[in-house]
């Protein structure tokens, strides 16, 4: 076996980024030019860690299109194209689908009345937790389960009330420990192993390899905690995306294998 291919899809922020949807935060001005620089830094950080990064065609009429994770769930050789819970975001999916066809994936789709955002989907070692909240409904979870269970996945619905997406509350470290900022986690007991972190931004990690995570610079105490546990941390400033309820996971679809 050769080394595992590490590929990611990204989508550059468009000129209307500052009009992005907000659910739990008050609107504060977004510096679109700074956001574009931060996005480039994010992409470069992934490339420096050996990831090949591919751009999905821009969707400049969709302010939230940079949060490309919401448009697809990838499992094995299958890409499930989502049906975003916000109508404004539904036009984002065709571009992602074209990129995933080009990348060689089989395609399935979430259909009405199902609604599913990729940011509600946390995968680790055969378990797929799916947040049931403002953007994903039970029909979406059921359809995702029908697509993924034949591939050996176990799909678990998790009600969320305190955040926009499940992965706004929790993500998983390389060893499967689920991390989250406790005030924003509805029920930590859902996860076999849960580690509370001291900052909201510390709940979001992208696994770059078995020992390395990407996270935001907005959570220095959590970074310290991870480094003390033996993880290597790559930190990027995504302040402008955080104003739009975005985090490091939202900005890419990671393709492994």
C-alpha positions as CSV (number, residue, x, y, z in Angstrom):
1,X,0.0,0.0,0.0
2,X,1.3,3.5,-0.9
3,X,0.8,6.5,1.3
4,X,-2.9,7.6,1.8
5,X,-3.8,10.3,-0.6
6,X,-4.8,13.4,1.2
7,X,-7.1,15.6,-0.9
8,X,-9.5,18.4,0.0
9,X,-12.1,20.5,-1.8
10,X,-12.3,24.2,-1.0
11,X,-14.2,27.1,-2.4
12,X,-12.9,30.7,-2.4
13,X,-15.0,33.3,-0.6
14,X,-17.1,35.5,-2.8
15,X,-17.7,39.2,-2.8
16,X,-21.0,38.9,-0.9
17,X,-19.4,37.0,2.0
18,X,-20.5,39.6,4.6
19,X,-24.1,38.9,3.7
20,X,-23.8,35.3,5.1
21,X,-26.6,33.8,7.2
22,X,-26.5,34.1,11.0
23,X,-28.5,32.1,13.5
24,X,-26.8,32.3,17.0
25,X,-24.5,35.4,16.6
26,X,-25.2,39.1,16.3
27,X,-24.0,40.5,13.0
28,X,-20.6,42.2,13.1
29,X,-18.9,43.7,10.0
30,X,-16.8,41.2,8.0
31,X,-13.7,42.4,6.3
32,X,-14.0,40.6,3.0
33,X,-10.5,41.3,1.8
34,X,-9.0,40.0,5.1
35,X,-11.3,37.0,4.8
36,X,-9.8,36.3,1.4
37,X,-6.3,36.5,2.8
38,X,-7.2,34.2,5.7
39,X,-8.7,31.7,3.3
40,X,-5.5,31.6,1.3
41,X,-3.5,31.0,4.5
42,X,-5.9,28.1,5.4
43,X,-5.3,26.6,2.0
44,X,-1.6,27.0,2.2
45,X,-1.5,25.5,5.7
46,X,-3.2,22.3,4.3
47,X,-0.8,22.2,1.4
48,X,2.2,22.6,3.6
49,X,1.0,19.4,5.5
50,X,0.9,17.4,2.2
51,X,-2.7,17.9,1.2
52,X,-3.6,18.4,-2.4
53,X,-6.2,21.1,-2.5
54,X,-8.8,21.4,-5.4
55,X,-11.1,24.4,-5.9
56,X,-14.8,23.9,-6.4
57,X,-16.0,26.5,-9.0
58,X,-16.9,29.8,-7.4
59,X,-20.6,30.5,-6.5
60,X,-20.3,34.3,-6.0
61,X,-24.1,34.8,-5.7
62,X,-24.1,32.5,-2.6
63,X,-22.6,34.4,0.4
64,X,-22.1,31.2,2.4
65,X,-20.5,29.1,-0.5
66,X,-17.0,29.3,1.1
67,X,-18.4,26.9,3.8
68,X,-18.1,24.1,1.3
69,X,-18.3,21.3,3.9
70,X,-22.0,21.8,4.1
71,X,-22.6,20.6,0.5
72,X,-21.4,17.0,0.6
73,X,-20.7,14.1,2.9
74,X,-18.0,11.7,1.7
75,X,-17.7,8.2,3.0
76,X,-15.5,5.5,1.3
77,X,-16.0,5.9,-2.4
78,X,-19.4,7.5,-2.1
79,X,-20.2,11.3,-2.0
80,X,-23.6,12.2,-0.7
81,X,-24.6,15.6,-2.1
82,X,-26.6,17.3,0.6
83,X,-29.8,19.3,0.4
84,X,-29.0,22.3,2.6
85,X,-31.5,23.3,5.3
86,X,-31.4,27.0,4.3
87,X,-33.0,27.6,0.9
88,X,-30.4,30.3,0.1
89,X,-27.7,27.6,0.1
90,X,-29.4,25.1,-2.1
91,X,-27.7,26.5,-5.3
92,X,-24.3,25.7,-3.8
93,X,-24.5,21.9,-4.3
94,X,-24.2,21.5,-8.1
95,X,-20.6,22.8,-8.3
96,X,-19.5,20.5,-5.5
97,X,-21.1,17.6,-7.2
98,X,-19.2,18.3,-10.4
99,X,-15.9,18.5,-8.5
100,X,-16.6,15.2,-6.8
101,X,-17.6,13.4,-10.0
102,X,-14.3,14.7,-11.4
103,X,-12.5,13.3,-8.3
104,X,-13.9,9.8,-9.1
105,X,-16.6,9.5,-6.5
106,X,-19.9,7.6,-6.8
107,X,-22.7,10.1,-6.2
108,X,-25.9,9.9,-4.1
109,X,-28.2,12.7,-3.1
110,X,-30.4,13.8,-0.3
111,X,-33.8,14.5,-1.7
112,X,-36.9,16.4,-0.5
113,X,-38.3,16.4,2.1
114,X,-34.9,15.6,3.5
115,X,-32.6,18.4,4.6
116,X,-29.0,17.9,5.6
117,X,-25.9,20.2,6.0
118,X,-22.5,18.5,5.9
119,X,-21.5,20.6,9.0
120,X,-24.0,18.5,11.0
121,X,-22.0,15.3,10.2
122,X,-19.2,14.0,12.4
123,X,-17.5,10.8,11.3
124,X,-15.1,8.6,13.3
125,X,-14.2,5.0,12.9
126,X,-17.5,3.8,11.4
127,X,-19.8,5.9,13.6
128,X,-21.5,8.9,11.9
129,X,-23.1,11.3,14.3
130,X,-25.6,13.7,12.6
131,X,-26.9,16.8,14.3
132,X,-30.7,17.3,14.3
133,X,-31.3,21.1,14.5
134,X,-32.1,24.1,12.4
135,X,-30.5,22.8,9.2
136,X,-30.9,19.0,9.2
137,X,-34.1,17.1,9.7
138,X,-35.0,13.4,10.5
139,X,-35.7,12.7,6.8
140,X,-32.2,13.9,6.0
141,X,-30.7,11.6,8.7
142,X,-32.7,8.6,7.5
143,X,-31.6,9.1,3.9
144,X,-28.0,9.5,4.9
145,X,-28.2,6.3,6.9
146,X,-29.7,4.5,3.9
147,X,-26.7,5.6,1.8
148,X,-24.0,4.9,4.3
149,X,-25.1,1.9,6.3
150,X,-24.4,-0.5,3.3
151,X,-20.8,0.8,3.5
152,X,-20.6,-0.3,7.2
153,X,-21.4,3.0,8.9
154,X,-23.5,3.3,12.0
155,X,-25.5,6.6,11.8
156,X,-26.7,8.2,15.0
157,X,-29.0,11.3,15.2
158,X,-28.0,13.8,17.9
159,X,-30.4,16.6,18.8
160,X,-28.7,20.1,18.9
161,X,-30.2,23.3,20.2
162,X,-27.3,25.5,21.2
163,X,-25.3,25.8,17.9
164,X,-26.0,26.1,14.2
165,X,-24.3,22.7,13.3
166,X,-23.2,19.7,15.2
167,X,-19.6,20.5,14.3
168,X,-20.0,24.0,15.7
169,X,-20.2,22.1,19.0
170,X,-17.9,19.1,18.7
171,X,-15.3,17.4,16.5
172,X,-13.0,14.4,17.1
173,X,-9.3,14.1,17.8
174,X,-7.3,11.5,15.9
175,X,-7.8,8.9,18.7
176,X,-11.6,9.4,18.5
177,X,-11.9,11.5,21.6
178,X,-14.7,14.0,20.9
179,X,-13.9,17.6,22.0
180,X,-16.4,20.3,22.7
181,X,-16.9,23.5,24.7
182,X,-19.4,22.2,27.3
183,X,-21.8,25.2,27.4
184,X,-22.5,24.5,23.7
185,X,-22.9,20.7,23.9
186,X,-26.4,19.5,24.4
187,X,-25.5,16.0,25.7
188,X,-21.8,15.0,26.1
189,X,-22.9,11.5,27.1
190,X,-23.8,10.7,23.5
191,X,-20.0,10.2,22.8
192,X,-18.0,7.2,24.1
193,X,-15.1,9.6,25.0
194,X,-15.6,13.3,25.6
195,X,-13.0,15.9,26.5
196,X,-14.3,19.4,27.5
197,X,-12.2,22.3,26.1
198,X,-11.9,25.8,27.6
199,X,-12.8,27.8,24.5
200,X,-15.5,27.7,21.9
201,X,-12.9,27.8,19.1
202,X,-11.2,24.8,20.6
203,X,-14.1,22.5,19.7
204,X,-13.2,22.6,16.0
205,X,-10.2,20.5,14.7
206,X,-9.4,19.2,11.2
207,X,-7.4,16.0,11.3
208,X,-4.3,16.5,9.1
209,X,-2.7,13.2,10.0
210,X,-2.6,10.7,12.9
211,X,-0.7,13.2,15.1
212,X,-1.6,16.6,13.7
213,X,-4.7,18.8,13.9
214,X,-5.5,22.1,12.3
215,X,-7.4,24.6,14.5
216,X,-8.1,28.3,14.9
217,X,-5.8,30.8,16.6
218,X,-8.8,31.9,18.7
219,X,-8.3,29.0,21.1
220,X,-4.8,29.3,22.6
221,X,-5.6,27.6,25.8
222,X,-7.1,24.6,24.0
223,X,-4.1,24.5,21.7
224,X,-1.9,24.2,24.8
225,X,-4.0,21.4,26.1
226,X,-3.7,19.5,22.8
227,X,0.0,20.0,22.6
228,X,0.5,18.8,26.2
229,X,-1.4,15.6,25.2
230,X,1.2,15.0,22.4
231,X,-0.6,16.4,19.4
232,X,1.1,18.7,16.9
233,X,-1.1,21.7,16.2
234,X,-1.2,23.9,13.1
235,X,-3.1,27.1,13.9
236,X,-4.7,29.5,11.5
237,X,-6.5,32.8,12.0
238,X,-10.1,32.6,10.6
239,X,-11.5,35.5,12.6
240,X,-13.7,36.8,9.7
241,X,-15.3,33.4,9.2
242,X,-15.9,33.0,12.9
243,X,-18.1,36.1,12.7
244,X,-20.3,34.1,10.3
245,X,-20.5,31.0,12.6
246,X,-17.8,29.3,10.5
247,X,-14.9,27.2,11.8
248,X,-11.9,25.4,10.4
249,X,-14.0,22.3,9.4
250,X,-16.5,24.3,7.4
251,X,-13.9,25.5,4.9
252,X,-13.1,22.2,3.2
253,X,-14.3,18.7,2.3
254,X,-11.6,16.3,3.2
255,X,-11.1,13.4,0.8
256,X,-9.0,10.5,2.2
257,X,-7.9,7.3,0.5
